[in-house]
């Protein structure tokens, strides 16, 4: 599925192809919560990094979080004007890019279930809206974004 996204001020627009476009994986870690805002979590999609095309790259800056005192290899791309979180890229997995669902302008399919991850890091004020079919994890889930899509037959 072709995903088109942008920042709030429209300085940055991008396109990327994703076989995994369902916004199901809600991450409550302090990095996602503090850098992406929202309901106390962020939702990352998965896409093919080779298909990324971007207009306005000069308006993008990168943040690399510190985890347990070490700088992460993951690069969080965001607009330096309006601070919209755009995507995460990690050179440890160069074939992947993880756009934030919140930056996608293309209508996304509704997921049949959600995965709530990193609940051990959630803020006390965050209420988890987990439904019967949802899965919850204190840390990382037991399957990847691709495996979740494959298990449910949702690849595009």
Residue frames as qw, qx, qy, qz and C-alpha x, y, z in Angstrom:
[[0.000, 0.891, 0.454, 0.000, 0.00, 0.00, 0.00],
 [0.382, 0.434, -0.034, 0.816, 1.32, 3.44, -0.89],
 [0.370, -0.738, -0.430, 0.365, 1.39, 5.69, 2.18],
 [0.275, 0.611, 0.048, 0.741, 1.55, 9.45, 1.81],
 [0.510, -0.657, -0.420, 0.364, 2.39, 11.58, 4.81],
 [0.233, 0.693, -0.018, 0.682, 3.31, 15.06, 5.90],
 [0.301, -0.170, -0.538, 0.769, 4.14, 17.25, 8.83],
 [0.020, 0.735, 0.582, -0.347, 1.61, 19.67, 10.30],
 [0.021, 0.751, -0.065, -0.657, 3.10, 22.78, 8.67],
 [0.793, 0.567, 0.222, -0.034, 3.46, 20.98, 5.29],
 [0.014, 0.831, -0.513, -0.213, 7.19, 21.75, 5.02],
 [0.117, -0.319, 0.931, 0.135, 7.79, 17.99, 4.66],
 [0.858, 0.179, 0.059, -0.479, 5.81, 15.52, 2.56],
 [0.112, -0.414, 0.893, 0.139, 6.75, 11.92, 1.90],
 [0.874, 0.149, -0.176, -0.429, 5.65, 8.69, 0.23],
 [0.102, -0.414, 0.902, -0.072, 6.60, 5.12, 1.07],
 [0.728, -0.021, -0.541, -0.421, 5.29, 1.65, 0.22],
 [0.330, -0.337, 0.733, -0.490, 4.14, -0.54, 3.08],
 [0.506, -0.090, -0.813, -0.273, 3.04, -4.17, 3.09],
 [0.402, -0.367, -0.742, 0.393, 2.09, -3.63, 6.76],
 [0.005, -0.406, -0.096, -0.909, -0.24, -0.58, 6.89],
 [0.539, -0.636, -0.508, -0.217, -2.53, -1.49, 9.80],
 [0.024, 0.584, -0.408, 0.702, -1.98, 0.90, 12.75],
 [0.804, -0.385, -0.410, -0.194, -2.27, -1.67, 15.53],
 [0.749, -0.104, -0.410, 0.510, 0.89, -1.54, 17.63],
 [0.205, -0.915, -0.036, -0.347, 0.59, 1.09, 20.38],
 [0.677, 0.101, -0.428, 0.591, 3.92, 1.81, 22.06],
 [0.415, -0.877, -0.195, -0.144, 3.80, 3.39, 25.52],
 [0.735, -0.113, -0.175, 0.646, 7.57, 3.71, 26.07],
 [0.219, -0.786, -0.160, 0.556, 8.78, 7.04, 27.39],
 [0.267, -0.226, 0.469, 0.811, 10.57, 7.84, 24.12],
 [0.031, 0.423, 0.728, 0.538, 7.46, 7.43, 21.93],
 [0.209, -0.779, -0.572, 0.147, 5.21, 9.06, 24.51],
 [0.281, -0.727, -0.058, 0.624, 7.41, 12.11, 24.97],
 [0.201, -0.273, 0.489, 0.804, 8.53, 12.64, 21.38],
 [0.059, -0.270, -0.749, -0.603, 5.28, 11.82, 19.57],
 [0.316, -0.014, 0.308, -0.897, 2.73, 12.83, 22.19],
 [0.549, -0.135, -0.628, -0.535, -0.85, 11.79, 21.71],
 [0.782, -0.437, -0.173, -0.408, -2.73, 9.37, 23.90],
 [0.601, -0.619, 0.498, -0.090, 0.36, 8.42, 25.83],
 [0.754, -0.037, 0.606, 0.253, 1.53, 6.19, 22.99],
 [0.268, 0.589, -0.439, -0.624, 2.71, 6.24, 19.39],
 [0.865, 0.252, 0.424, -0.089, 1.84, 3.91, 16.53],
 [0.052, -0.576, 0.636, 0.511, 4.57, 2.93, 14.10],
 [0.884, 0.400, 0.071, -0.233, 3.90, 1.28, 10.77],
 [0.607, -0.335, 0.588, 0.417, 6.45, -0.68, 8.78],
 [0.614, 0.758, 0.018, -0.219, 7.55, 0.13, 5.24],
 [0.854, 0.196, 0.160, 0.456, 10.25, -0.61, 2.67],
 [0.315, -0.741, 0.060, 0.590, 13.00, 1.98, 3.19],
 [0.392, -0.042, 0.571, 0.720, 14.08, 1.80, -0.47],
 [0.129, 0.624, 0.654, 0.407, 10.70, 3.23, -1.53],
 [0.216, -0.767, -0.331, 0.505, 10.86, 6.37, 0.60],
 [0.347, 0.451, 0.229, 0.790, 10.67, 9.63, -1.34],
 [0.296, -0.700, -0.417, 0.498, 10.60, 12.94, 0.47],
 [0.243, 0.691, 0.159, 0.662, 10.10, 16.60, -0.41],
 [0.312, -0.852, 0.078, -0.414, 11.46, 19.08, 2.10],
 [0.864, -0.118, -0.356, 0.336, 14.32, 17.01, 3.53],
 [0.331, 0.391, -0.278, 0.812, 16.07, 20.24, 4.50],
 [0.449, -0.529, 0.072, -0.717, 13.29, 20.78, 7.07],
 [0.909, -0.277, -0.302, -0.077, 13.94, 17.44, 8.82],
 [0.044, -0.663, 0.654, -0.361, 16.05, 16.95, 11.88],
 [0.776, -0.038, -0.630, -0.016, 16.92, 13.73, 13.69],
 [0.473, -0.624, 0.427, -0.451, 16.77, 12.75, 17.34],
 [0.679, 0.114, -0.719, 0.094, 18.58, 9.70, 18.72],
 [0.666, -0.660, -0.015, -0.347, 17.34, 8.77, 22.18],
 [0.103, 0.479, -0.795, 0.357, 19.51, 7.68, 25.06],
 [0.876, -0.263, -0.263, -0.307, 18.56, 4.30, 26.48],
 [0.870, -0.449, -0.039, 0.200, 20.21, 3.26, 29.75],
 [0.377, -0.765, 0.267, 0.449, 22.95, 5.84, 29.16],
 [0.459, -0.080, 0.662, 0.587, 23.72, 4.70, 25.59],
 [0.361, 0.450, -0.156, -0.802, 22.74, 6.58, 22.45],
 [0.746, 0.312, 0.568, -0.154, 20.32, 4.53, 20.36],
 [0.308, -0.080, 0.655, 0.686, 21.08, 3.73, 16.74],
 [0.201, 0.668, 0.704, 0.130, 17.44, 4.50, 15.87],
 [0.137, -0.032, 0.114, 0.983, 16.95, 7.86, 14.16],
 [0.141, 0.693, 0.662, -0.249, 13.64, 9.62, 14.84],
 [0.224, 0.209, 0.358, 0.882, 12.97, 12.01, 11.97],
 [0.007, -0.760, -0.582, 0.289, 10.79, 15.04, 12.65],
 [0.283, 0.783, 0.228, 0.505, 10.04, 18.46, 11.19],
 [0.473, -0.108, -0.325, 0.812, 12.30, 21.10, 12.71],
 [0.127, -0.302, -0.107, -0.939, 9.56, 23.73, 12.32],
 [0.646, -0.350, -0.113, -0.669, 6.41, 22.12, 13.73],
 [0.264, -0.401, 0.814, -0.328, 7.97, 19.10, 15.53],
 [0.896, 0.111, -0.015, -0.430, 5.77, 16.50, 13.79],
 [0.513, -0.336, 0.784, 0.099, 7.19, 13.00, 14.26],
 [0.585, 0.490, -0.373, -0.528, 7.56, 11.55, 10.75],
 [0.945, 0.113, -0.299, -0.069, 9.36, 8.20, 10.86],
 [0.584, -0.638, 0.500, 0.051, 11.97, 6.09, 12.63],
 [0.793, 0.497, -0.352, 0.024, 14.90, 4.56, 10.78],
 [0.656, -0.614, 0.436, 0.045, 17.47, 2.26, 12.34],
 [0.405, 0.651, -0.607, -0.209, 20.61, 1.33, 10.35],
 [0.348, -0.251, 0.890, -0.155, 20.61, -2.01, 12.19],
 [0.508, 0.417, 0.753, -0.027, 17.59, -2.89, 9.97],
 [0.061, -0.354, 0.304, 0.882, 18.34, -0.89, 6.79],
 [0.031, -0.255, -0.810, -0.527, 15.52, -2.44, 4.75],
 [0.201, -0.682, -0.701, 0.047, 12.86, -0.99, 7.09],
 [0.008, 0.239, -0.127, 0.963, 11.48, 2.41, 7.89],
 [0.177, -0.497, -0.816, 0.236, 8.75, 3.00, 10.47],
 [0.082, -0.422, -0.174, -0.886, 6.46, 5.93, 9.66],
 [0.123, 0.186, 0.665, -0.712, 4.34, 7.23, 12.51],
 [0.098, 0.548, 0.807, 0.198, 0.68, 6.58, 11.76],
 [0.063, -0.798, -0.354, 0.484, -0.03, 10.09, 13.05],
 [0.073, -0.558, 0.346, 0.751, 1.92, 11.57, 10.10],
 [0.217, 0.148, 0.852, 0.453, 0.12, 9.53, 7.43],
 [0.360, 0.272, 0.014, -0.892, -2.48, 11.34, 5.31],
 [0.438, 0.030, -0.779, -0.449, -3.60, 8.25, 3.37],
 [0.770, -0.314, 0.104, -0.545, -6.66, 6.61, 4.94],
 [0.065, 0.364, -0.918, 0.142, -5.39, 3.62, 6.89],
 [0.637, -0.229, -0.668, -0.310, -7.26, 0.33, 7.33],
 [0.572, -0.571, 0.268, -0.524, -8.82, -0.30, 10.72],
 [0.213, 0.327, -0.909, 0.144, -7.01, -3.07, 12.64],
 [0.708, -0.323, -0.537, -0.325, -9.03, -6.05, 13.89],
 [0.744, -0.576, -0.252, 0.227, -7.07, -5.92, 17.17],
 [0.095, 0.899, -0.308, 0.296, -4.43, -3.82, 18.89],
 [0.805, -0.100, -0.379, 0.445, -1.18, -4.67, 20.60],
 [0.260, -0.933, 0.102, -0.227, -0.30, -2.51, 23.59],
 [0.844, 0.102, -0.282, 0.444, 3.45, -2.69, 24.21],
 [0.370, 0.273, -0.363, 0.810, 5.92, -1.23, 26.71],
 [0.474, -0.716, -0.349, -0.375, 3.13, -0.90, 29.28],
 [0.724, -0.413, -0.298, 0.465, 5.76, -1.12, 31.99],
 [0.380, -0.025, 0.023, 0.924, 6.89, 2.35, 30.86],
 [0.058, -0.684, -0.509, -0.519, 3.50, 4.00, 30.53],
 [0.041, -0.311, 0.302, -0.900, 2.69, 7.16, 32.45],
 [0.050, 0.242, 0.842, -0.479, 0.33, 6.74, 35.43],
 [0.369, 0.406, 0.192, -0.814, -2.26, 9.06, 33.82],
 [0.376, 0.247, -0.668, -0.593, -2.56, 6.89, 30.71],
 [0.731, 0.058, 0.523, -0.434, -5.61, 4.62, 30.66],
 [0.083, -0.189, 0.887, 0.413, -5.23, 1.53, 28.52],
 [0.691, 0.268, 0.089, -0.666, -8.21, 1.01, 26.22],
 [0.027, 0.241, -0.948, -0.208, -7.55, -2.70, 25.66],
 [0.769, 0.042, -0.094, -0.631, -10.39, -4.70, 24.22],
 [0.908, -0.156, 0.346, -0.179, -11.07, -8.43, 24.55],
 [0.907, 0.373, 0.069, 0.182, -9.05, -9.40, 21.45],
 [0.198, 0.887, -0.347, 0.232, -6.11, -7.07, 22.20],
 [0.862, -0.094, -0.310, 0.391, -2.75, -8.27, 23.48],
 [0.217, -0.944, 0.153, -0.194, -0.82, -6.42, 26.20],
 [0.843, 0.099, -0.268, 0.456, 2.90, -6.57, 26.98],
 [0.463, -0.826, -0.025, 0.322, 5.01, -4.90, 29.68],
 [0.299, -0.538, 0.488, 0.619, 7.88, -4.82, 27.19],
 [0.257, 0.341, -0.602, -0.675, 8.08, -6.00, 23.55],
 [0.854, 0.125, 0.109, -0.493, 5.39, -8.18, 21.94],
 [0.684, -0.211, 0.689, 0.114, 6.03, -11.79, 21.00],
 [0.641, 0.428, 0.531, 0.352, 5.68, -11.09, 17.26],
 [0.256, -0.191, 0.222, 0.921, 6.94, -8.45, 14.84],
 [0.403, 0.470, 0.049, -0.784, 4.84, -6.01, 12.80],
 [0.417, 0.307, -0.693, -0.502, 5.27, -8.29, 9.77],
 [0.131, -0.055, -0.984, 0.112, 4.37, -11.45, 11.73],
 [0.275, 0.377, 0.570, -0.677, 1.21, -9.80, 13.10],
 [0.485, 0.461, -0.211, -0.713, 0.09, -8.84, 9.57],
 [0.350, 0.229, -0.864, -0.280, 0.93, -12.32, 8.24],
 [0.053, 0.127, 0.924, -0.356, -0.89, -14.13, 11.07],
 [0.356, 0.514, 0.494, -0.604, -4.06, -12.16, 10.37],
 [0.505, 0.400, 0.649, 0.405, -3.71, -12.30, 6.56],
 [0.068, 0.921, 0.264, -0.278, -3.51, -8.51, 6.28],
 [0.428, -0.343, 0.387, 0.741, -0.49, -7.94, 4.04],
 [0.476, 0.800, 0.230, -0.284, -1.05, -5.61, 1.10]]
